[in-house]
Amino acid sequence: MTRTTGRINRRRLLAAGGAMALGAGTLTALGGCSLSPDGGGDGGGAGDGEGEAPELRRLVEEGELPPLAERIPTNPLVVTPVDQVGSYGGTWRNALIGAGDTFRLQYTVGYENLVRWNLDWTAAEPNVAESVTVNGDATRFTFRLREGMKWSDGEPFTVDDVLFAFQDIAMNRDIIPDTPGHLTAGGEPARLERVDDHTLELVFAAPRALFLEELASGPSDMLTRMPRHYLARFHPDHGEDADAAARELDYSGAVELLQDAMYAGALWSNPALPRLHAWLPGNAVGDGTRVRFTRNPYYWKVDTEGNQLPYLDGIDFEIVQDAEVLLLNVLQGEIDMLDRHVTTTRNKPVLAAEREAGGYRFFDLVPDKLNTLTVMFNLTCRDEARREVFNHRDFRVGLSHAINRQELINALHARQGEPWQVAPARESELFDEEMAKQYTEYDLDLANEALDRTGWTERDGDGIRLGPDGRPISFRVLVGTGAGKPELADALELIRPDWRAVGIDMRVQNEDETLRVQLIQANEHQALVWDGDGGLDTVNTPNFFMPEWGDNSAFCPEWYTWLATGGAEGQEPPEAAKEQYRIYHDQLAAEPDRDRRTELMREILAIAKREFWTIGVSTALPGYGIVGEDFRNMVQETYFAGTFPYPGVTNPEQYYIES
């Protein structure tokens, strides 16, 4: 048996031109690209439809299921196994912490976008789409769907499903008030046109050179998970009494149900929703203490010998109470593969010591993280006085000098890492030493000098500086619980005394992950912390450097709203932020030349460096996961990034358990 062990180097691959395949000037057709995770395979020819799981074969023989050849597409996607062709059977034992811990489910079970990243993270490849063609200026994307592909209930997946998702839901302002950012260009929504029964054309008003990369990244699968034949009955334009139908499923009405489908919540709350995934949930998350996913008999991928995937019968996600319980499960050998919650720096010694007893080994995750802790003051805070304080650059500089980064590194990260601001990683071609190191010196005198330059020098009886409204400068920092990042709150507790020593009162606000997101979306947060993505893939993940769509631009949500609506809504940003937005959306996003895009991103970073929007603490830590000794076809190393949907990118459908 051979195993993929070669170290990956995204910077080297990109420098060699791997990502250039996505440039509109050079990419004219993706149909001939490899469909396999390691570059092998030819995307067709191996899908003879002969191999299938024993229980499915039995159902066929009993007349309860159509033959395999009638269940999979004429040209199924061929996946090359990482180690070798596997065998059917077994269950992947996994876990969630609480019913709200569903974020990674979509990356684990549901990464079935029209296109997907290859395992090297260098090119987007066809997935649900059999092929993709892009015109010369990246304004027209032609998708060819797989003939004969079916939803998990056996109904055909067709052009009409994608049109329904696009026109009836995503572009319907009565349902979704804002057009999804990746479906707009030049200030206008895209158009989706039917060419024939299996072909669609997505047309933008202006060049969209990064569109396929965006479509392959993250949960950008809204066009491939909304079955028209199921959801139309709940749509006011199609169902006779859509609201009543939605209320039968405990929604307040049709709009709420369709929004839940649009934003993927329905995937985990409604097991009856047909899908294109390899495994199907038997119950809703939160309904009981376990969610069991079982094989989709209509899954549309095969291995290189034509055997229908997935190999594994199913996945069991046990709902545990907390990380301590999950750690115990891992140590007792009750988890087959996991990279979350318990795979921390703090736990690594005990996990290493118990490897043999627990029957698992480690695999490596190369992080795209920017930092271990990114502090984001809400520069569009609802409270005017706090907004004025947060927007003063010297306020942020002063608090940066008042962070004892080495103490945090020693106490929380086992002495791994170095003081670091929010900046590209050393391995990135956009690395800037000065940007990474500015204001990282721990010096309370320097901190006080910077804070004094704000003019808020008067203090109350407790030594807290008085702000522009005469009140003590005090704010809450939002931290999400259940996100598997306990070190964020721990770091704030270490930072708080130093900030108080320079006259700033900070309090930690712990919130459930769902509520945390709601507060950000409503612009009701004062400040927050996260680690942050974009250390390697900065061009596609600019959110921590400039106003951008999504929860990650939490340092200025109302600036983005103003920019995206042409000033109709939100708060007007300063000129520096306007310039970043103009460079990114008017130039970079339309630029087919990759080197030129890199230079434009360098201009955006220079502004971020000068303005110092956010504060960092230290370099990102290398990640790792655990995998059972008999759990096969998992790579030894891969990327961990917000735009690289791991583990979905490693093709979980080809995992198997060696008996």
Beta strands, then each sheet from edge to edge (+ up, - down):
strand 1: 77-79
strand 2: 91-97
strand 3: 115-117
strand 4: 124-126
strand 5: 129-134
strand 6: 140-145
strand 7: 184-185
strand 8: 188-189
strand 9: 191-196
strand 10: 199-203
strand 11: 279-281
strand 12: 290-295
strand 13: 301-303
strand 14: 314-320
strand 15: 337-338
strand 16: 360-367
strand 17: 374-377
strand 18: 474-481
strand 19: 505-512
strand 20: 527-530
strand 21: 615-616
strand 22: 623-628
strand 23: 631-632
strand 24: 637-640
strand 25: 656-657
sheet 1: 1+ 13+
sheet 2: 2+ 14+ 12- 11+
sheet 3: 3+ 4-
sheet 4: 5+ 6- 10+ 9-
sheet 5: 7+ 8-
sheet 6: 15+ 22- 16+ 24+
sheet 7: 19+ 18+ 20+ 17- 21+
sheet 8: 23+ 25-
end
